Amino acid sequence: MYNIFFFIIVAILLFDFITEFILDWLNTRSWRKEIPPQVAGLYDAGKYAKSQQYFLSNLKFGWITATFSLAVMLAMLFAGGFAVVDKIAVGEGRSEIIAALIFFGILALGFDILQTPFSLYHTFSIEEKFGFNKTTWKIYLTDKIKSWILGAVIGGGLLTLIILFYQWTGKNFWFYAWGITMVFMVFFTMFYSNLIVPLFNKQTPLEDGELKDKIHELCRKAGYTLDNIFVIDGSKRSTKANAYFSGLGPKKRIVLYDTLINDLEPDEIVAVLAHETGHYKKRHTLQGMALSVVQTGLTLYILSLFIDNPALSQALGVDQPSFHTGLVAFALIFSPVSTLLGVGMNVISRKNEFVADRYAAALGYHQQLASGLKKLSVKHLSNLTPHPAYVFVHYSHPPLLHRLEKLEETAN
């Protein structure tokens, strides 16, 4: 028998699907046939057309995968798929923790297997066609296995602790779960590059030379001490370039993709790092962590108010209520709130990107940053004219043309 939570979940799934379709459609309406003047010197007609073809290929692919995912979720709800998995997980008198681990393990593995053909097509067809893919079948498979193991160890460990807190403290579990989640968050922020990245990529210290000297010059300008500068072999998976800061305090480090070093001039790379330094100097990283902590605490508290409601489990077709089925139903019902919180985080993130750009410009890297951003956009075949509504919902970084306009205003 379907209850009110069941219909709410179905309505949310359909609303999300239709909303995303509309946003994607609006994005296609914002295309310009002419090359924007800000990048006219870097894009020729063929390259510009290729960037739109890449966008359209990903758009069509996204519609197919979204439709498939919706169909799977609706089938699980209407055909009692969650109840079948729950019956397997609970078995004959298994403990709540073991049942939950089996339940989420089956769901995670099942959905991953169903999504794998789409992932393979995207990597070895779309990305390959447009010259981005460098992933081999061996790398793809080993990445997949490593991700499964990490998900089982980290996700399973955190889930076990949360259920233990629930068993020990009842509805007050949210406070202790919040605390352990914060510990996980800080730990992985500090040690991600030391513990997780080496499982997938090789990191080597940046060799002495012009680039390293210029980075140290940037650090002197910014009053910023940094000795850990590493190069990561991103080119073994993709030709796309990136750079990031990681860690906190003495564990902070710069990580440069080898593709970035190949694609940009040293001054342009330093300008990108000046932007990243701006995030640190303006405490954007700590701000983001603080907001994530508040968001996590709020979510866990609301979960504690609903988790004992048997109607949550019944919405998934499960007669015997449990923590794990209630958690899944709650996650589906709470998804609109999560989306709104994500939109708010994106608004803040885009604002911070402009602030970090201004910081880099104030250090004297205005021209170099603009040049580097243009080159990366061309290299990645970025959509230069996304629709404002799509940007508002999904973009954590401002579109290239907006960033160039703000940089020009800063220079003047």
Secondary structure, 3 states (H helix, E strand, C coil): CCCHHHHHHHHHHHHHHHHHHHHHHHHHHCCCCCCCHHHCCCCCHHHHHHHHHHHHHHHHHHHHHHHHHHHHHHHHHHCCHHHHHHHHHHCCCCCHHHHHHHHHHHHHHHHHHHHHHHHHHHHHHHHHHCCCECCCHHHHHHHHHHHHHHHHHHHHHHHHHHHHHHHHHHHHHHHHHHHHHHHHHHHHHHHHHHHCHHHCCCEEECCCCHHHHHHHHHHHHHCCCCCCEEEECHHHCECCCCEEEECCHHHCEEEEEHHHHHHCCHHHHHHHHHHHHHHHHCCHHHHHHHHHHHHHHHHHHHHHHHCCCHHHHHHCCCCCCCHHHHHHHHHHHHHHHHHHHHHHHHHHHHHHHHHHHHHHHHHHHHHHHHHHHHHHHHHHCCCCCCCHHHHHHHCCCCCHHHHHHHHHHHHC
